[in-house]
């Protein structure tokens, strides 16, 4: 899964998990991120969302190889 969502109490942790490309975001990952934050917005039991990246890398930005295809 390229986006993992974990609930810890009233905190939602959204993790980009594409370490092989330094967590760069391609189309499907962008869609999953959008859905994760829509779900957070609609979750009345969550107050805070944290966006992070797997393997000590936040996000390299857009996955340019994926964009070019």
NORUR-V46099 format. One record per pair of residues at least 24 apart in sequence whose C-alpha atoms are under 10 Angstrom apart, sorted by sequence separation. I is the first residue (numbers start at 0). GAP is how many residues later the second one is. D is the distance in Angstrom with one decimal. If there is no record, write none. Layout:
i:gap:d
I:GAP:D
I:GAP:D
This chain:
i:gap:d
1:24:9.7
11:24:9.3
2:25:9.6
11:25:9.3
1:26:8.5
2:26:6.7
13:26:9.6
1:27:6.1
2:27:9.1
4:27:10.0
11:27:9.9
12:27:9.7
0:28:9.0
1:28:9.6
2:28:9.6
3:28:9.0
4:28:9.4
11:28:7.1
2:29:6.3
3:29:9.1
10:29:9.4
22:29:9.6
23:29:9.5
1:30:7.9
2:30:6.6
22:30:6.4
0:31:9.4
1:31:9.1
4:31:7.1
11:31:9.6
21:31:8.4
22:31:7.2
2:32:9.9
3:32:8.6
4:32:9.7
21:32:8.5
22:32:8.9
29:32:9.2
2:33:8.2
6:33:9.7
9:33:9.6
11:33:9.7
21:33:8.5
22:33:9.9
23:33:9.7
9:34:9.1
10:34:8.7
11:34:6.5
18:34:8.1
21:34:9.2
22:34:6.9
23:34:8.9
24:34:7.6
28:34:9.9
4:35:9.6
9:35:5.9
10:35:5.6
11:35:7.9
12:35:8.5
13:35:7.2
14:35:8.2
15:35:7.7
16:35:9.0
17:35:8.1
18:35:6.2
19:35:9.7
21:35:6.1
22:35:6.7
23:35:5.5
24:35:7.8
25:35:9.1
26:35:8.9
8:36:8.3
9:36:4.3
10:36:6.1
11:36:6.2
12:36:5.8
13:36:6.0
14:36:5.9
15:36:6.4
16:36:6.2
17:36:7.2
18:36:6.3
20:36:9.9
21:36:7.6
22:36:4.8
23:36:4.8
24:36:6.1
25:36:6.3
26:36:8.6
8:37:7.6
9:37:5.5
10:37:4.9
11:37:4.6
12:37:4.8
13:37:4.9
14:37:4.8
15:37:4.7
16:37:5.1
17:37:9.0
18:37:8.9
21:37:6.1
22:37:6.0
23:37:5.0
24:37:4.8
25:37:5.2
6:38:9.8
7:38:9.0
8:38:9.3
9:38:6.7
10:38:5.8
11:38:6.3
12:38:6.2
13:38:6.2
14:38:5.1
15:38:6.1
16:38:8.1
18:38:7.5
20:38:8.9
21:38:5.6
22:38:7.7
23:38:5.3
24:38:5.2
25:38:8.0
6:39:8.1
8:39:9.8
9:39:8.8
10:39:7.5
11:39:8.7
12:39:7.4
13:39:8.2
14:39:6.3
15:39:9.7
17:39:9.6
18:39:9.4
20:39:7.8
21:39:8.7
22:39:8.9
23:39:4.8
24:39:8.7
25:39:8.7
26:39:7.8
16:40:9.6
18:40:9.1
20:40:9.9
22:40:8.4
23:40:8.3
25:40:6.0
26:40:7.9
15:41:9.3
16:41:9.6
17:41:9.0
18:41:9.9
20:41:10.0
21:41:9.2
23:41:9.8
24:41:8.7
25:41:7.0
6:42:9.2
15:42:7.8
16:42:9.5
20:42:7.6
23:42:9.5
24:42:9.5
5:43:9.9
14:43:8.8
15:43:7.6
4:44:9.8
5:44:9.9
20:44:9.8
4:45:9.8
4:46:9.5
3:48:9.9
2:49:9.9
3:49:9.7
2:50:9.1
3:50:9.5
2:51:9.6
1:52:9.7
